[in-house]
Amino acid sequence: MKVLVITLVLSLTLVASSRASPKHWPDPPAWWLHSSYMTCVRYQESKDGRASPNIYEMQGPNATASDGDYDWLYGAPRAEQDYLAWLLWKRSGCHQPWGRYDGCC
């Protein structure tokens, strides 16, 4: 009986781990991710994911001047949002996308 339980637990563990999706996004640099300004941005924009699943409140490709497109990242994993925010920061810096709105940068 003990061997059967152990076999069952190991089988379920293997099935669960085989269904886990592999990570598809590179990690942004730790100095950037944990910097005071990006920590502030995450808190100001979404309370670090508690107030909104769009952690950085980045607008999507369908945004216009009068209508934001914030829903596009609601199902995205944290790693994807961190990476996209890193790419945006590399292209535009902190002030343009976030600083003038939330005062972090």
ABEGO torsion letter per residue (X at the ends): XAAAAAAAAAAAAAAAAAABBBBABBBBBAAAAABAAAAAAAAAAAGGGAABABAAGBBBAABBAABBBAAAAAABBAAAAAAAAAAAAAAAEAAAAAAAAAGAX
